């Protein structure tokens, strides 16, 4: 699964939980579930770098956006995103070490011990877009509930 998708899904889960530690744990727990869904992994380093850059922008928005901070005072969305995104940092090793063996990864959903089904680029993109839209819809519902309670 793309890093950006992990960031958004973790942020949504964290926001819905509302507390930093459970948010980070839930984000981390969501990572292998997302990775087991059929998806397309980029063939080149460029795809990974672009995905990482997009994920970093999303994390920066979570950290710096005032509107998000007002509705998520405990930064649970940021902690959920960090928890979900953290395992993929080990994938960056292959950018600097061309001889790195996949079996050497720490997490079983990266080293081949857990199934990692592939699909075509278009199918993967649609699946991840649908997931992101569902997460954003859940967040929008939660924001609306909080605003109604405050009014």
N, CA, C and O atoms as a GROMACS GRO file, in nm:
protein
  604
    1UNK      N    1   0.086  -0.117   0.000
    1UNK     CA    2   0.000   0.000   0.000
    1UNK      C    3   0.090   0.122   0.000
    1UNK      O    4   0.200   0.120   0.055
    2UNK      N    5   0.043   0.226  -0.062
    2UNK     CA    6   0.124   0.348  -0.068
    2UNK      C    7   0.134   0.413   0.069
    2UNK      O    8   0.041   0.407   0.150
    3UNK      N    9   0.247   0.475   0.093
    3UNK     CA   10   0.274   0.540   0.221
    3UNK      C   11   0.170   0.647   0.249
    3UNK      O   12   0.123   0.662   0.362
    4UNK      N   13   0.134   0.722   0.146
    4UNK     CA   14   0.035   0.828   0.162
    4UNK      C   15  -0.098   0.771   0.210
    4UNK      O   16  -0.166   0.832   0.293
    5UNK      N   17  -0.136   0.656   0.158
    5UNK     CA   18  -0.261   0.592   0.201
    5UNK      C   19  -0.251   0.553   0.348
    5UNK      O   20  -0.347   0.571   0.423
    6UNK      N   21  -0.136   0.501   0.389
    6UNK     CA   22  -0.116   0.468   0.531
    6UNK      C   23  -0.130   0.594   0.617
    6UNK      O   24  -0.193   0.590   0.722
    7UNK      N   25  -0.070   0.703   0.573
    7UNK     CA   26  -0.076   0.829   0.648
    7UNK      C   27  -0.221   0.875   0.664
    7UNK      O   28  -0.263   0.910   0.774
    8UNK      N   29  -0.296   0.876   0.556
    8UNK     CA   30  -0.434   0.924   0.561
    8UNK      C   31  -0.522   0.831   0.643
    8UNK      O   32  -0.603   0.876   0.724
    9UNK      N   33  -0.508   0.700   0.623
    9UNK     CA   34  -0.589   0.604   0.698
    9UNK      C   35  -0.555   0.611   0.847
    9UNK      O   36  -0.644   0.608   0.932
   10UNK      N   37  -0.427   0.619   0.879
   10UNK     CA   38  -0.386   0.630   1.018
   10UNK      C   39  -0.436   0.758   1.082
   10UNK      O   40  -0.477   0.759   1.198
   11UNK      N   41  -0.431   0.868   1.006
   11UNK     CA   42  -0.480   0.996   1.057
   11UNK      C   43  -0.630   0.989   1.084
   11UNK      O   44  -0.678   1.037   1.187
   12UNK      N   45  -0.703   0.930   0.993
   12UNK     CA   46  -0.847   0.918   1.012
   12UNK      C   47  -0.879   0.832   1.133
   12UNK      O   48  -0.963   0.868   1.215
   13UNK      N   49  -0.812   0.718   1.145
   13UNK     CA   50  -0.835   0.631   1.261
   13UNK      C   51  -0.799   0.704   1.390
   13UNK      O   52  -0.872   0.696   1.489
   14UNK      N   53  -0.686   0.774   1.388
   14UNK     CA   54  -0.645   0.849   1.507
   14UNK      C   55  -0.744   0.956   1.545
   14UNK      O   56  -0.776   0.973   1.662
   15UNK      N   57  -0.792   1.027   1.446
   15UNK     CA   58  -0.889   1.134   1.471
   15UNK      C   59  -1.017   1.076   1.532
   15UNK      O   60  -1.074   1.134   1.624
   16UNK      N   61  -1.060   0.963   1.479
   16UNK     CA   62  -1.183   0.902   1.530
   16UNK      C   63  -1.166   0.850   1.672
   16UNK      O   64  -1.260   0.853   1.752
   17UNK      N   65  -1.045   0.802   1.706
   17UNK     CA   66  -1.018   0.753   1.841
   17UNK      C   67  -1.005   0.871   1.937
   17UNK      O   68  -1.060   0.867   2.047
   18UNK      N   69  -0.932   0.976   1.896
   18UNK     CA   70  -0.923   1.098   1.975
   18UNK      C   71  -0.818   1.105   2.083
   18UNK      O   72  -0.806   1.207   2.150
   19UNK      N   73  -0.741   0.999   2.101
   19UNK     CA   74  -0.639   0.997   2.205
   19UNK      C   75  -0.506   0.952   2.143
   19UNK      O   76  -0.505   0.854   2.069
   20UNK      N   77  -0.395   1.019   2.172
   20UNK     CA   78  -0.269   0.994   2.102
   20UNK      C   79  -0.215   0.851   2.108
   20UNK      O   80  -0.182   0.795   2.004
   21UNK      N   81  -0.206   0.792   2.226
   21UNK     CA   82  -0.146   0.657   2.235
   21UNK      C   83  -0.232   0.553   2.165
   21UNK      O   84  -0.180   0.477   2.083
   22UNK      N   85  -0.363   0.546   2.193
   22UNK     CA   86  -0.445   0.450   2.118
   22UNK      C   87  -0.445   0.479   1.967
   22UNK      O   88  -0.453   0.386   1.886
   23UNK      N   89  -0.436   0.606   1.930
   23UNK     CA   90  -0.433   0.643   1.789
   23UNK      C   91  -0.309   0.586   1.722
   23UNK      O   92  -0.318   0.529   1.613
   24UNK      N   93  -0.193   0.602   1.786
   24UNK     CA   94  -0.068   0.549   1.730
   24UNK      C   95  -0.073   0.398   1.721
   24UNK      O   96  -0.030   0.340   1.621
   25UNK      N   97  -0.126   0.332   1.824
   25UNK     CA   98  -0.136   0.186   1.823
   25UNK      C   99  -0.233   0.137   1.715
   25UNK      O  100  -0.205   0.040   1.645
   26UNK      N  101  -0.347   0.204   1.702
   26UNK     CA  102  -0.443   0.167   1.599
   26UNK      C  103  -0.385   0.192   1.461
   26UNK      O  104  -0.404   0.111   1.370
   27UNK      N  105  -0.314   0.303   1.444
   27UNK     CA  106  -0.248   0.330   1.316
   27UNK      C  107  -0.149   0.221   1.281
   27UNK      O  108  -0.145   0.173   1.168
   28UNK      N  109  -0.068   0.182   1.379
   28UNK     CA  110   0.030   0.076   1.357
   28UNK      C  111  -0.040  -0.056   1.321
   28UNK      O  112   0.003  -0.126   1.230
   29UNK      N  113  -0.146  -0.089   1.394
   29UNK     CA  114  -0.220  -0.212   1.368
   29UNK      C  115  -0.287  -0.212   1.231
   29UNK      O  116  -0.307  -0.318   1.171
   30UNK      N  117  -0.323  -0.095   1.182
   30UNK     CA  118  -0.388  -0.087   1.050
   30UNK      C  119  -0.290  -0.113   0.936
   30UNK      O  120  -0.331  -0.150   0.826
   31UNK      N  121  -0.162  -0.094   0.961
   31UNK     CA  122  -0.062  -0.105   0.854
   31UNK      C  123  -0.063  -0.241   0.784
   31UNK      O  124  -0.075  -0.246   0.662
   32UNK      N  125  -0.051  -0.352   0.858
   32UNK     CA  126  -0.051  -0.480   0.788
   32UNK      C  127  -0.183  -0.511   0.720
   32UNK      O  128  -0.185  -0.576   0.615
   33UNK      N  129  -0.293  -0.466   0.778
   33UNK     CA  130  -0.423  -0.489   0.714
   33UNK      C  131  -0.430  -0.419   0.579
   33UNK      O  132  -0.478  -0.476   0.481
   34UNK      N  133  -0.382  -0.295   0.574
   34UNK     CA  134  -0.380  -0.222   0.447
   34UNK      C  135  -0.284  -0.286   0.348
   34UNK      O  136  -0.313  -0.294   0.229
   35UNK      N  137  -0.169  -0.332   0.398
   35UNK     CA  138  -0.071  -0.394   0.308
   35UNK      C  139  -0.119  -0.527   0.251
   35UNK      O  140  -0.075  -0.568   0.144
   36UNK      N  141  -0.209  -0.595   0.322
   36UNK     CA  142  -0.259  -0.723   0.271
   36UNK      C  143  -0.367  -0.705   0.165
   36UNK      O  144  -0.400  -0.800   0.094
   37UNK      N  145  -0.424  -0.586   0.154
   37UNK     CA  146  -0.521  -0.559   0.048
   37UNK      C  147  -0.446  -0.555  -0.085
   37UNK      O  148  -0.333  -0.507  -0.091
   38UNK      N  149  -0.507  -0.605  -0.191
   38UNK     CA  150  -0.438  -0.602  -0.321
   38UNK      C  151  -0.403  -0.459  -0.360
   38UNK      O  152  -0.487  -0.369  -0.355
   39UNK      N  153  -0.278  -0.439  -0.397
   39UNK     CA  154  -0.233  -0.307  -0.439
   39UNK      C  155  -0.112  -0.319  -0.530
   39UNK      O  156  -0.055  -0.427  -0.546
   40UNK      N  157  -0.076  -0.208  -0.588
   40UNK     CA  158   0.036  -0.202  -0.682
   40UNK      C  159   0.151  -0.129  -0.616
   40UNK      O  160   0.134  -0.017  -0.567
   41UNK      N  161   0.267  -0.191  -0.614
   41UNK     CA  162   0.387  -0.124  -0.563
   41UNK      C  163   0.463  -0.064  -0.680
   41UNK      O  164   0.476  -0.128  -0.784
   42UNK      N  165   0.514   0.056  -0.665
   42UNK     CA  166   0.589   0.119  -0.774
   42UNK      C  167   0.707   0.034  -0.820
   42UNK      O  168   0.769  -0.036  -0.740
   43UNK      N  169   0.736   0.041  -0.950
   43UNK     CA  170   0.847  -0.036  -1.006
   43UNK      C  171   0.981   0.034  -0.990
   43UNK      O  172   1.086  -0.030  -1.000
   44UNK      N  173   0.978   0.163  -0.965
   44UNK     CA  174   1.104   0.237  -0.959
   44UNK      C  175   1.112   0.320  -0.831
   44UNK      O  176   1.013   0.338  -0.761
   45UNK      N  177   1.231   0.368  -0.805
   45UNK     CA  178   1.252   0.454  -0.688
   45UNK      C  179   1.173   0.583  -0.698
   45UNK      O  180   1.133   0.640  -0.597
   46UNK      N  181   1.151   0.630  -0.820
   46UNK     CA  182   1.079   0.757  -0.840
   46UNK      C  183   0.938   0.748  -0.780
   46UNK      O  184   0.892   0.841  -0.715
   47UNK      N  185   0.871   0.636  -0.803
   47UNK     CA  186   0.737   0.618  -0.747
   47UNK      C  187   0.737   0.623  -0.596
   47UNK      O  188   0.649   0.684  -0.535
   48UNK      N  189   0.836   0.560  -0.535
   48UNK     CA  190   0.846   0.561  -0.388
   48UNK      C  191   0.876   0.701  -0.336
   48UNK      O  192   0.821   0.743  -0.235
   49UNK      N  193   0.964   0.772  -0.405
   49UNK     CA  194   1.000   0.907  -0.360
   49UNK      C  195   0.879   1.002  -0.374
   49UNK      O  196   0.854   1.081  -0.283
   50UNK      N  197   0.806   0.993  -0.484
   50UNK     CA  198   0.687   1.078  -0.502
   50UNK      C  199   0.581   1.046  -0.397
   50UNK      O  200   0.519   1.137  -0.341
   51UNK      N  201   0.562   0.917  -0.370
   51UNK     CA  202   0.466   0.877  -0.268
   51UNK      C  203   0.509   0.928  -0.130
   51UNK      O  204   0.427   0.980  -0.055
   52UNK      N  205   0.636   0.914  -0.098
   52UNK     CA  206   0.688   0.962   0.030
   52UNK      C  207   0.671   1.112   0.043
   52UNK      O  208   0.636   1.162   0.150
   53UNK      N  209   0.696   1.185  -0.065
   53UNK     CA  210   0.682   1.330  -0.062
   53UNK      C  211   0.536   1.370  -0.037
   53UNK      O  212   0.509   1.461   0.040
   54UNK      N  213   0.443   1.300  -0.103
   54UNK     CA  214   0.301   1.328  -0.083
   54UNK      C  215   0.260   1.298   0.061
   54UNK      O  216   0.185   1.374   0.122
   55UNK      N  217   0.309   1.187   0.114
   55UNK     CA  218   0.281   1.152   0.253
   55UNK      C  219   0.337   1.254   0.350
   55UNK      O  220   0.274   1.286   0.451
   56UNK      N  221   0.456   1.305   0.320
   56UNK     CA  222   0.516   1.408   0.406
   56UNK      C  223   0.434   1.536   0.404
   56UNK      O  224   0.420   1.602   0.507
   57UNK      N  225   0.381   1.572   0.288
   57UNK     CA  226   0.294   1.690   0.279
   57UNK      C  227   0.170   1.668   0.365
   57UNK      O  228   0.128   1.759   0.438
   58UNK      N  229   0.111   1.548   0.356
   58UNK     CA  230  -0.008   1.519   0.437
   58UNK      C  231   0.025   1.528   0.586
   58UNK      O  232  -0.052   1.584   0.664
   59UNK      N  233   0.139   1.472   0.627
   59UNK     CA  234   0.180   1.478   0.768
   59UNK      C  235   0.204   1.623   0.810
   59UNK      O  236   0.168   1.662   0.921
   60UNK      N  237   0.264   1.701   0.723
   60UNK     CA  238   0.290   1.842   0.755
   60UNK      C  239   0.159   1.917   0.776
   60UNK      O  240   0.148   2.000   0.866
   61UNK      N  241   0.060   1.888   0.693
   61UNK     CA  242  -0.071   1.952   0.710
   61UNK      C  243  -0.133   1.913   0.844
   61UNK      O  244  -0.192   1.997   0.912
   62UNK      N  245  -0.120   1.786   0.880
   62UNK     CA  246  -0.172   1.742   1.010
   62UNK      C  247  -0.104   1.814   1.125
   62UNK      O  248  -0.168   1.849   1.225
   63UNK      N  249   0.025   1.836   1.111
   63UNK     CA  250   0.102   1.897   1.219
   63UNK      C  251   0.084   2.048   1.226
   63UNK      O  252   0.087   2.105   1.336
   64UNK      N  253   0.066   2.114   1.112
   64UNK     CA  254   0.072   2.260   1.109
   64UNK      C  255  -0.061   2.330   1.088
   64UNK      O  256  -0.072   2.450   1.114
   65UNK      N  257  -0.162   2.260   1.041
   65UNK     CA  258  -0.288   2.323   1.005
   65UNK      C  259  -0.366   2.363   1.130
   65UNK      O  260  -0.398   2.278   1.214
   66UNK      N  261  -0.396   2.490   1.142
   66UNK     CA  262  -0.467   2.542   1.259
   66UNK      C  263  -0.608   2.487   1.272
   66UNK      O  264  -0.653   2.460   1.384
   67UNK      N  265  -0.678   2.470   1.163
   67UNK     CA  266  -0.815   2.418   1.168
   67UNK      C  267  -0.815   2.275   1.221
   67UNK      O  268  -0.903   2.237   1.299
   68UNK      N  269  -0.719   2.197   1.179
   68UNK     CA  270  -0.710   2.059   1.228
   68UNK      C  271  -0.676   2.060   1.377
   68UNK      O  272  -0.732   1.983   1.455
   69UNK      N  273  -0.585   2.148   1.416
   69UNK     CA  274  -0.546   2.155   1.558
   69UNK      C  275  -0.664   2.194   1.646
   69UNK      O  276  -0.675   2.148   1.760
   70UNK      N  277  -0.754   2.280   1.595
   70UNK     CA  278  -0.870   2.321   1.674
   70UNK      C  279  -0.968   2.206   1.696
   70UNK      O  280  -1.029   2.197   1.802
   71UNK      N  281  -0.983   2.118   1.598
   71UNK     CA  282  -1.076   2.006   1.612
   71UNK      C  283  -1.010   1.880   1.667
   71UNK      O  284  -1.079   1.786   1.706
   72UNK      N  285  -0.878   1.878   1.671
   72UNK     CA  286  -0.803   1.761   1.720
   72UNK      C  287  -0.696   1.810   1.817
   72UNK      O  288  -0.576   1.806   1.787
   73UNK      N  289  -0.740   1.856   1.931
   73UNK     CA  290  -0.649   1.921   2.026
   73UNK      C  291  -0.540   1.829   2.081
   73UNK      O  292  -0.434   1.876   2.121
   74UNK      N  293  -0.567   1.700   2.084
   74UNK     CA  294  -0.468   1.605   2.136
   74UNK      C  295  -0.375   1.552   2.027
   74UNK      O  296  -0.289   1.468   2.053
   75UNK      N  297  -0.393   1.602   1.904
   75UNK     CA  298  -0.310   1.559   1.791
   75UNK      C  299  -0.321   1.409   1.764
   75UNK      O  300  -0.224   1.347   1.719
   76UNK      N  301  -0.435   1.351   1.791
   76UNK     CA  302  -0.455   1.208   1.771
   76UNK      C  303  -0.442   1.171   1.623
   76UNK      O  304  -0.391   1.064   1.591
   77UNK      N  305  -0.488   1.258   1.534
   77UNK     CA  306  -0.476   1.229   1.391
   77UNK      C  307  -0.329   1.219   1.351
   77UNK      O  308  -0.291   1.130   1.275
   78UNK      N  309  -0.248   1.310   1.400
   78UNK     CA  310  -0.105   1.306   1.370
   78UNK      C  311  -0.042   1.179   1.424
   78UNK      O  312   0.038   1.115   1.356
   79UNK      N  313  -0.076   1.141   1.547
   79UNK     CA  314  -0.020   1.020   1.606
   79UNK      C  315  -0.068   0.895   1.534
   79UNK      O  316   0.008   0.799   1.521
   80UNK      N  317  -0.192   0.893   1.488
   80UNK     CA  318  -0.241   0.780   1.410
   80UNK      C  319  -0.167   0.768   1.278
   80UNK      O  320  -0.134   0.658   1.233
   81UNK      N  321  -0.141   0.883   1.215
   81UNK     CA  322  -0.066   0.884   1.089
   81UNK      C  323   0.076   0.834   1.110
   81UNK      O  324   0.127   0.754   1.031
   82UNK      N  325   0.139   0.880   1.216
   82UNK     CA  326   0.277   0.837   1.246
   82UNK      C  327   0.280   0.686   1.272
   82UNK      O  328   0.366   0.616   1.219
   83UNK      N  329   0.186   0.637   1.352
   83UNK     CA  330   0.181   0.494   1.381
   83UNK      C  331   0.163   0.410   1.257
   83UNK      O  332   0.225   0.304   1.243
   84UNK      N  333   0.078   0.455   1.168
   84UNK     CA  334   0.051   0.379   1.046
   84UNK      C  335   0.166   0.389   0.945
   84UNK      O  336   0.193   0.293   0.873
   85UNK      N  337   0.231   0.502   0.940
   85UNK     CA  338   0.336   0.525   0.841
   85UNK      C  339   0.472   0.469   0.882
   85UNK      O  340   0.554   0.436   0.797
   86UNK      N  341   0.495   0.460   1.011
   86UNK     CA  342   0.625   0.421   1.063
   86UNK      C  343   0.684   0.293   1.003
   86UNK      O  344   0.802   0.293   0.967
   87UNK      N  345   0.609   0.184   0.992
   87UNK     CA  346   0.670   0.062   0.939
   87UNK      C  347   0.728   0.075   0.798
   87UNK      O  348   0.822   0.004   0.763
   88UNK      N  349   0.673   0.164   0.717
   88UNK     CA  350   0.722   0.178   0.579
   88UNK      C  351   0.857   0.248   0.571
   88UNK      O  352   0.919   0.248   0.464
   89UNK      N  353   0.904   0.307   0.679
   89UNK     CA  354   1.035   0.370   0.674
   89UNK      C  355   1.145   0.268   0.642
   89UNK      O  356   1.248   0.304   0.583
   90UNK      N  357   1.124   0.143   0.679
   90UNK     CA  358   1.225   0.042   0.648
   90UNK      C  359   1.238   0.019   0.497
   90UNK      O  360   1.340  -0.031   0.451
   91UNK      N  361   1.136   0.053   0.421
   91UNK     CA  362   1.142   0.034   0.276
   91UNK      C  363   1.241   0.129   0.210
   91UNK      O  364   1.284   0.106   0.096
   92UNK      N  365   1.276   0.236   0.280
   92UNK     CA  366   1.370   0.333   0.223
   92UNK      C  367   1.512   0.277   0.213
   92UNK      O  368   1.595   0.334   0.141
   93UNK      N  369   1.540   0.169   0.282
   93UNK     CA  370   1.673   0.109   0.277
   93UNK      C  371   1.711   0.074   0.134
   93UNK      O  372   1.827   0.090   0.094
   94UNK      N  373   1.614   0.025   0.058
   94UNK     CA  374   1.647  -0.017  -0.079
   94UNK      C  375   1.682   0.101  -0.171
   94UNK      O  376   1.736   0.080  -0.280
   95UNK      N  377   1.652   0.222  -0.127
   95UNK     CA  378   1.693   0.338  -0.207
   95UNK      C  379   1.843   0.363  -0.196
   95UNK      O  380   1.904   0.419  -0.289
   96UNK      N  381   1.903   0.324  -0.085
   96UNK     CA  382   2.046   0.349  -0.066
   96UNK      C  383   2.132   0.224  -0.075
   96UNK      O  384   2.253   0.233  -0.094
   97UNK      N  385   2.070   0.105  -0.061
   97UNK     CA  386   2.144  -0.020  -0.067
   97UNK      C  387   2.082  -0.111  -0.172
   97UNK      O  388   1.986  -0.182  -0.144
   98UNK      N  389   2.137  -0.109  -0.291
   98UNK     CA  390   2.082  -0.186  -0.403
   98UNK      C  391   2.090  -0.337  -0.379
   98UNK      O  392   2.014  -0.412  -0.440
   99UNK      N  393   2.179  -0.382  -0.292
   99UNK     CA  394   2.195  -0.525  -0.265
   99UNK      C  395   2.108  -0.574  -0.150
   99UNK      O  396   2.117  -0.690  -0.111
  100UNK      N  397   2.026  -0.487  -0.095
  100UNK     CA  398   1.943  -0.523   0.019
  100UNK      C  399   1.843  -0.630  -0.022
  100UNK      O  400   1.778  -0.618  -0.126
  101UNK      N  401   1.831  -0.734   0.058
  101UNK     CA  402   1.739  -0.844   0.031
  101UNK      C  403   1.606  -0.820   0.101
  101UNK      O  404   1.603  -0.784   0.219
  102UNK      N  405   1.497  -0.839   0.030
  102UNK     CA  406   1.363  -0.818   0.085
  102UNK      C  407   1.341  -0.901   0.212
  102UNK      O  408   1.273  -0.856   0.304
  103UNK      N  409   1.398  -1.020   0.217
  103UNK     CA  410   1.380  -1.107   0.333
  103UNK      C  411   1.439  -1.046   0.461
  103UNK      O  412   1.409  -1.092   0.571
  104UNK      N  413   1.523  -0.944   0.447
  104UNK     CA  414   1.587  -0.882   0.564
  104UNK      C  415   1.500  -0.777   0.632
  104UNK      O  416   1.536  -0.728   0.739
  105UNK      N  417   1.388  -0.742   0.573
  105UNK     CA  418   1.300  -0.646   0.637
  105UNK      C  419   1.250  -0.701   0.771
  105UNK      O  420   1.236  -0.822   0.788
  106UNK      N  421   1.222  -0.612   0.864
  106UNK     CA  422   1.177  -0.651   0.998
  106UNK      C  423   1.032  -0.697   0.997
  106UNK      O  424   0.999  -0.801   1.055
  107UNK      N  425   0.946  -0.621   0.932
  107UNK     CA  426   0.803  -0.648   0.938
  107UNK      C  427   0.763  -0.757   0.841
  107UNK      O  428   0.802  -0.754   0.724
  108UNK      N  429   0.683  -0.855   0.887
  108UNK     CA  430   0.649  -0.971   0.803
  108UNK      C  431   0.566  -0.936   0.680
  108UNK      O  432   0.564  -1.012   0.584
  109UNK      N  433   0.498  -0.823   0.682
  109UNK     CA  434   0.422  -0.785   0.563
  109UNK      C  435   0.513  -0.719   0.459
  109UNK      O  436   0.468  -0.691   0.348
  110UNK      N  437   0.638  -0.696   0.492
  110UNK     CA  438   0.735  -0.644   0.395
  110UNK      C  439   0.834  -0.751   0.352
  110UNK      O  440   0.885  -0.746   0.240
  111UNK      N  441   0.863  -0.848   0.438
  111UNK     CA  442   0.966  -0.947   0.406
  111UNK      C  443   0.912  -1.072   0.336
  111UNK      O  444   0.987  -1.165   0.310
  112UNK      N  445   0.783  -1.073   0.306
  112UNK     CA  446   0.725  -1.184   0.230
  112UNK      C  447   0.663  -1.293   0.315
  112UNK      O  448   0.608  -1.389   0.260
  113UNK      N  449   0.668  -1.283   0.447
  113UNK     CA  450   0.610  -1.386   0.532
  113UNK      C  451   0.458  -1.377   0.541
  113UNK      O  452   0.392  -1.478   0.568
  114UNK      N  453   0.403  -1.261   0.517
  114UNK     CA  454   0.258  -1.244   0.506
  114UNK      C  455   0.226  -1.213   0.360
  114UNK      O  456   0.304  -1.148   0.291
  115UNK      N  457   0.111  -1.260   0.313
  115UNK     CA  458   0.078  -1.237   0.170
  115UNK      C  459   0.073  -1.089   0.134
  115UNK      O  460   0.028  -1.006   0.213
  116UNK      N  461   0.119  -1.060   0.019
  116UNK     CA  462   0.127  -0.922  -0.031
  116UNK      C  463   0.078  -0.927  -0.176
  116UNK      O  464   0.158  -0.933  -0.270
  117UNK      N  465  -0.052  -0.924  -0.192
  117UNK     CA  466  -0.109  -0.942  -0.325
  117UNK      C  467  -0.092  -0.816  -0.409
  117UNK      O  468  -0.107  -0.704  -0.361
  118UNK      N  469  -0.060  -0.837  -0.534
  118UNK     CA  470  -0.041  -0.728  -0.627
  118UNK      C  471  -0.163  -0.715  -0.718
  118UNK      O  472  -0.234  -0.813  -0.742
  119UNK      N  473  -0.187  -0.597  -0.766
  119UNK     CA  474  -0.291  -0.573  -0.866
  119UNK      C  475  -0.235  -0.470  -0.964
  119UNK      O  476  -0.123  -0.422  -0.949
  120UNK      N  477  -0.313  -0.437  -1.062
  120UNK     CA  478  -0.268  -0.339  -1.161
  120UNK      C  479  -0.274  -0.198  -1.102
  120UNK      O  480  -0.344  -0.173  -1.004
  121UNK      N  481  -0.201  -0.108  -1.163
  121UNK     CA  482  -0.192   0.030  -1.118
  121UNK      C  483  -0.330   0.094  -1.105
  121UNK      O  484  -0.360   0.157  -1.004
  122UNK      N  485  -0.416   0.076  -1.208
  122UNK     CA  486  -0.548   0.139  -1.206
  122UNK      C  487  -0.634   0.084  -1.092
  122UNK      O  488  -0.699   0.160  -1.021
  123UNK      N  489  -0.634  -0.046  -1.075
  123UNK     CA  490  -0.712  -0.108  -0.967
  123UNK      C  491  -0.664  -0.063  -0.830
  123UNK      O  492  -0.744  -0.034  -0.741
  124UNK      N  493  -0.534  -0.056  -0.815
  124UNK     CA  494  -0.475  -0.012  -0.689
  124UNK      C  495  -0.511   0.132  -0.659
  124UNK      O  496  -0.547   0.167  -0.547
  125UNK      N  497  -0.502   0.215  -0.760
  125UNK     CA  498  -0.533   0.357  -0.744
  125UNK      C  499  -0.679   0.375  -0.704
  125UNK      O  500  -0.710   0.454  -0.614
  126UNK      N  501  -0.770   0.303  -0.769
  126UNK     CA  502  -0.912   0.313  -0.736
  126UNK      C  503  -0.940   0.263  -0.594
  126UNK      O  504  -1.017   0.325  -0.521
  127UNK      N  505  -0.879   0.152  -0.557
  127UNK     CA  506  -0.897   0.098  -0.423
  127UNK      C  507  -0.849   0.197  -0.317
  127UNK      O  508  -0.918   0.222  -0.218
  128UNK      N  509  -0.731   0.252  -0.337
  128UNK     CA  510  -0.676   0.345  -0.238
  128UNK      C  511  -0.753   0.476  -0.234
  128UNK      O  512  -0.772   0.534  -0.128
  129UNK      N  513  -0.798   0.523  -0.350
  129UNK     CA  514  -0.880   0.644  -0.354
  129UNK      C  515  -1.012   0.621  -0.280
  129UNK      O  516  -1.056   0.708  -0.204
  130UNK      N  517  -1.074   0.506  -0.302
  130UNK     CA  518  -1.199   0.475  -0.232
  130UNK      C  519  -1.176   0.470  -0.081
  130UNK      O  520  -1.257   0.522  -0.004
  131UNK      N  521  -1.066   0.409  -0.039
  131UNK     CA  522  -1.034   0.403   0.103
  131UNK      C  523  -1.015   0.542   0.162
  131UNK      O  524  -1.068   0.572   0.270
  132UNK      N  525  -0.941   0.626   0.092
  132UNK     CA  526  -0.918   0.763   0.140
  132UNK      C  527  -1.050   0.840   0.147
  132UNK      O  528  -1.073   0.913   0.243
  133UNK      N  529  -1.136   0.824   0.048
  133UNK     CA  530  -1.265   0.894   0.049
  133UNK      C  531  -1.354   0.847   0.164
  133UNK      O  532  -1.421   0.929   0.227
  134UNK      N  533  -1.354   0.718   0.193
  134UNK     CA  534  -1.431   0.666   0.306
  134UNK      C  535  -1.377   0.726   0.437
  134UNK      O  536  -1.454   0.769   0.522
  135UNK      N  537  -1.246   0.728   0.451
  135UNK     CA  538  -1.186   0.783   0.572
  135UNK      C  539  -1.220   0.932   0.588
  135UNK      O  540  -1.254   0.977   0.697
  136UNK      N  541  -1.209   1.007   0.480
  136UNK     CA  542  -1.242   1.149   0.486
  136UNK      C  543  -1.389   1.170   0.518
  136UNK      O  544  -1.424   1.266   0.588
  137UNK      N  545  -1.476   1.083   0.468
  137UNK     CA  546  -1.619   1.093   0.499
  137UNK      C  547  -1.644   1.067   0.648
  137UNK      O  548  -1.724   1.136   0.711
  138UNK      N  549  -1.575   0.967   0.703
  138UNK     CA  550  -1.588   0.940   0.846
  138UNK      C  551  -1.543   1.059   0.930
  138UNK      O  552  -1.606   1.095   1.029
  139UNK      N  553  -1.433   1.120   0.889
  139UNK     CA  554  -1.382   1.238   0.960
  139UNK      C  555  -1.482   1.352   0.950
  139UNK      O  556  -1.509   1.420   1.050
  140UNK      N  557  -1.536   1.375   0.831
  140UNK     CA  558  -1.633   1.484   0.812
  140UNK      C  559  -1.754   1.463   0.903
  140UNK      O  560  -1.806   1.558   0.961
  141UNK      N  561  -1.800   1.339   0.914
  141UNK     CA  562  -1.913   1.310   1.004
  141UNK      C  563  -1.880   1.339   1.149
  141UNK      O  564  -1.962   1.392   1.223
  142UNK      N  565  -1.758   1.305   1.188
  142UNK     CA  566  -1.714   1.330   1.326
  142UNK      C  567  -1.701   1.480   1.353
  142UNK      O  568  -1.741   1.528   1.459
  143UNK      N  569  -1.646   1.554   1.258
  143UNK     CA  570  -1.634   1.700   1.272
  143UNK      C  571  -1.772   1.763   1.285
  143UNK      O  572  -1.793   1.852   1.368
  144UNK      N  573  -1.865   1.717   1.204
  144UNK     CA  574  -2.000   1.772   1.209
  144UNK      C  575  -2.064   1.746   1.345
  144UNK      O  576  -2.128   1.834   1.402
  145UNK      N  577  -2.046   1.624   1.400
  145UNK     CA  578  -2.100   1.592   1.532
  145UNK      C  579  -2.040   1.682   1.640
  145UNK      O  580  -2.111   1.731   1.727
  146UNK      N  581  -1.910   1.704   1.633
  146UNK     CA  582  -1.843   1.788   1.733
  146UNK      C  583  -1.891   1.931   1.725
  146UNK      O  584  -1.910   1.996   1.827
  147UNK      N  585  -1.912   1.980   1.603
  147UNK     CA  586  -1.962   2.117   1.588
  147UNK      C  587  -2.104   2.131   1.643
  147UNK      O  588  -2.137   2.232   1.706
  148UNK      N  589  -2.189   2.030   1.618
  148UNK     CA  590  -2.324   2.035   1.670
  148UNK      C  591  -2.326   2.034   1.822
  148UNK      O  592  -2.407   2.102   1.884
  149UNK      N  593  -2.236   1.955   1.882
  149UNK     CA  594  -2.227   1.950   2.028
  149UNK      C  595  -2.181   2.083   2.086
  149UNK      O  596  -2.226   2.124   2.194
  150UNK      N  597  -2.092   2.151   2.014
  150UNK     CA  598  -2.038   2.279   2.064
  150UNK      C  599  -2.139   2.394   2.048
  150UNK      O  600  -2.130   2.494   2.118
  151UNK      N  601  -2.232   2.379   1.956
  151UNK     CA  602  -2.327   2.487   1.929
  151UNK      C  603  -2.439   2.494   2.030
  151UNK      O  604  -2.527   2.580   2.020
   0.00000   0.00000   0.00000
